[in-house]
């Protein structure tokens, strides 16, 4: 009997533990369902708030559209009035200008008739004056061309003079003196007259420490 009782107790203990595990699992499920329900409730509230905001935005948009429509209608009516007023003003101005043109044409016709008697005399005077003017312009142009040729020649002479050797006055300068950096003599004069131990620059009289041969446009 004791063994049977022990077996029954063990079976009951196992069943008890199993029931406790099942109860714990069910409690966890209930907690999970509570959390899901709370989340769904929160989402429902958020959705409702969002829906209300959208409805409010739609109402505001409808009000704005109605206001824009009324403003557009008022603007169109105002533009129509302005166009009509402008059309009337243009018609009046056009008629006024038309009358002015007719009056000016009549005045021009009268002046043409009045000036037809001395037109030949004016034409002769204009031809004579034009001939004198053309002659004066031609003489002035020739004078300007001569002056330009003279200036070009003088510039070329001055440029050639600036490049002449100060000693022989024939060849082009082709030697630079250092440290003064003057170009004053050609290569031949530099070798003949400046070849001594104590040479000086003929322009600034500074002692020449070094000579450098350079090549110009005609070297």
C-alpha positions as CSV (number, residue, x, y, z in Angstrom):
1,X,0.0,0.0,0.0
2,X,2.8,2.4,0.8
3,X,4.4,1.9,-2.6
4,X,1.1,2.5,-4.3
5,X,0.5,5.6,-2.3
6,X,4.0,6.8,-3.1
7,X,3.4,6.2,-6.8
8,X,0.2,8.1,-6.6
9,X,1.9,11.0,-4.8
10,X,4.6,11.1,-7.5
11,X,2.0,11.1,-10.2
12,X,0.1,13.9,-8.5
13,X,3.3,15.9,-8.1
14,X,4.1,15.6,-11.8
15,X,0.5,16.6,-12.7
16,X,0.8,19.5,-10.3
17,X,4.0,20.7,-11.8
18,X,2.6,20.3,-15.3
19,X,-0.5,22.3,-14.3
20,X,1.6,25.0,-12.7
21,X,3.7,25.2,-15.9
22,X,0.5,25.4,-18.0
23,X,-0.9,28.1,-15.7
24,X,2.4,30.1,-16.0
25,X,2.3,29.7,-19.8
26,X,-1.3,30.9,-19.9
27,X,-0.5,33.9,-17.7
28,X,2.3,34.8,-20.1
29,X,-0.1,34.5,-23.0
30,X,-2.6,36.8,-21.1
31,X,0.2,39.3,-20.5
32,X,1.2,39.2,-24.2
33,X,-2.5,39.7,-25.1
34,X,-2.8,42.6,-22.7
35,X,0.3,44.2,-24.3
36,X,-1.1,43.7,-27.8
37,X,-4.4,45.1,-26.7
38,X,-2.8,48.1,-25.2
39,X,-0.7,48.6,-28.4
40,X,-3.8,48.2,-30.6
41,X,-5.6,50.7,-28.4
42,X,-2.8,53.2,-28.7
43,X,-2.6,52.8,-32.4
44,X,-6.3,53.3,-32.6
45,X,-6.0,56.5,-30.7
46,X,-3.2,57.7,-32.9
47,X,-5.1,56.7,-36.0
48,X,-8.1,58.6,-34.8
49,X,-6.0,61.7,-34.0
50,X,-4.4,61.5,-37.4
51,X,-7.8,61.1,-39.1
52,X,-9.1,64.2,-37.2
53,X,-6.0,66.1,-38.4
54,X,-6.6,65.0,-42.0
55,X,-10.3,66.0,-41.7
56,X,-9.3,69.4,-40.3
57,X,-6.7,69.9,-43.1
58,X,-9.3,68.9,-45.7
59,X,-11.8,71.4,-44.3
60,X,-9.1,74.1,-44.3
61,X,-8.2,73.2,-47.8
62,X,-11.8,73.4,-48.9
63,X,-12.2,76.8,-47.2
64,X,-9.0,78.0,-48.9
65,X,-10.2,76.7,-52.3
66,X,-13.5,78.6,-51.9
67,X,-11.6,81.8,-50.9
68,X,-9.3,81.4,-53.9
69,X,-12.3,80.8,-56.2
70,X,-14.0,84.0,-54.9
71,X,-10.8,85.9,-55.3
72,X,-10.4,84.6,-58.8
73,X,-13.9,85.6,-59.7
74,X,-13.4,89.0,-58.3
75,X,-10.1,89.4,-60.1
76,X,-11.7,88.3,-63.4
77,X,-14.5,90.8,-63.0
78,X,-12.0,93.6,-62.2
79,X,-9.9,92.6,-65.2
80,X,-13.0,92.7,-67.5
81,X,-13.8,96.2,-66.3
82,X,-10.2,97.3,-66.8
83,X,-10.1,95.8,-70.3
84,X,-13.4,97.4,-71.3
85,X,-12.1,100.8,-70.0
86,X,-8.8,100.3,-71.8
87,X,-10.6,99.4,-75.0
88,X,-12.7,102.6,-74.9
89,X,-9.6,104.7,-74.2
90,X,-7.7,103.1,-77.1
91,X,-10.6,103.7,-79.4
92,X,-10.7,107.4,-78.4
93,X,-6.9,107.8,-78.7
94,X,-7.0,106.0,-82.1
95,X,-9.6,108.4,-83.4
96,X,-7.7,111.4,-82.0
97,X,-4.4,110.2,-83.6
98,X,-6.2,109.6,-86.9
99,X,-7.5,113.1,-86.9
100,X,-4.0,114.4,-86.1
101,X,-2.5,112.4,-88.9
102,X,-5.0,113.7,-91.4
103,X,-4.3,117.3,-90.2
104,X,-0.5,116.8,-90.5
105,X,-0.9,115.3,-94.0
106,X,-2.9,118.3,-95.1
107,X,-0.3,120.6,-93.6
108,X,2.5,118.7,-95.3
109,X,0.7,118.8,-98.7
110,X,0.3,122.6,-98.3
111,X,4.0,123.0,-97.5
112,X,5.1,120.8,-100.4
113,X,3.0,123.0,-102.8
114,X,4.5,126.1,-101.2
115,X,8.1,124.9,-101.5
116,X,7.8,123.5,-105.1
117,X,8.7,126.9,-106.6
118,X,12.2,127.1,-105.2
119,X,13.2,123.4,-105.1
120,X,15.6,123.6,-108.1
121,X,17.4,126.5,-106.5
122,X,17.9,124.6,-103.3
123,X,19.1,121.6,-105.1
124,X,21.8,123.6,-106.9
125,X,23.0,125.1,-103.6
126,X,23.0,121.7,-101.9
127,X,25.1,120.2,-104.7
128,X,27.6,123.0,-104.6
129,X,27.9,122.7,-100.8
130,X,28.2,118.9,-100.9
131,X,31.1,119.2,-103.5
132,X,32.9,121.6,-101.2
133,X,32.3,119.4,-98.2
134,X,33.6,116.3,-100.0
135,X,36.7,118.2,-101.2
136,X,37.4,119.4,-97.6
137,X,37.0,115.9,-96.3
138,X,39.4,114.5,-98.9
139,X,42.1,117.1,-98.1
140,X,41.7,116.5,-94.4
141,X,42.1,112.7,-95.0
142,X,45.2,113.2,-97.0
143,X,46.7,115.5,-94.4
144,X,46.0,112.9,-91.7
145,X,47.6,110.1,-93.7
146,X,50.7,112.2,-94.2
147,X,50.9,112.9,-90.5
148,X,50.6,109.2,-89.7
149,X,53.4,108.3,-92.1
150,X,55.6,111.0,-90.6
151,X,54.9,109.8,-87.0
152,X,55.6,106.1,-88.0
153,X,58.9,107.1,-89.5
154,X,60.0,109.1,-86.5
155,X,59.0,106.2,-84.2
156,X,61.1,103.8,-86.2
157,X,64.1,106.2,-86.2
158,X,63.9,106.6,-82.4
159,X,63.7,102.9,-81.9
160,X,66.7,102.3,-84.0
161,X,68.6,105.1,-82.2
162,X,67.8,103.5,-78.8
163,X,69.3,100.2,-79.9
164,X,72.6,101.7,-81.3
165,X,75.9,101.2,-79.6
166,X,77.1,104.3,-77.7
167,X,80.7,103.8,-78.9
168,X,80.6,102.9,-82.5
169,X,77.1,104.3,-83.2
170,X,76.6,101.6,-85.9
171,X,75.9,98.1,-84.5
172,X,73.1,97.1,-82.2
173,X,73.7,96.9,-78.4
174,X,74.2,93.2,-77.5
175,X,75.9,93.2,-74.1
176,X,74.4,93.7,-70.6
177,X,76.5,95.1,-67.8
178,X,76.0,93.8,-64.3
179,X,75.1,94.8,-61.6
180,X,73.6,98.0,-63.2
181,X,71.9,96.0,-66.0
182,X,72.4,98.6,-68.7
183,X,72.7,97.8,-72.4
184,X,75.1,100.3,-73.9
185,X,77.6,98.8,-76.3
186,X,77.8,96.1,-79.0
187,X,79.8,92.9,-78.7
188,X,82.8,94.2,-80.7
189,X,83.1,97.4,-78.7
190,X,82.7,95.5,-75.4
191,X,85.7,93.2,-76.4
192,X,87.9,96.1,-77.7
193,X,87.2,99.0,-75.4
194,X,85.9,97.3,-72.3
195,X,88.2,94.4,-72.1
196,X,90.5,95.8,-69.4
197,X,90.5,94.9,-65.8
198,X,88.6,97.9,-64.5
199,X,85.7,98.6,-66.9
200,X,82.9,101.1,-66.1
201,X,79.4,101.5,-67.6
202,X,79.3,104.4,-70.1
203,X,75.8,105.3,-68.9
204,X,76.0,105.3,-65.1
205,X,79.8,104.9,-64.6
206,X,79.3,102.0,-62.2
207,X,82.0,99.3,-62.1
208,X,81.2,96.4,-64.4
209,X,81.6,93.1,-62.6
210,X,80.1,90.9,-65.3
211,X,79.2,91.1,-69.0
212,X,76.4,89.0,-70.6
213,X,75.9,88.7,-74.3
214,X,72.3,89.1,-75.4
215,X,70.7,88.8,-78.9
216,X,68.2,91.4,-80.0
217,X,65.8,91.5,-83.0
218,X,68.7,92.0,-85.6
219,X,71.4,90.1,-83.9
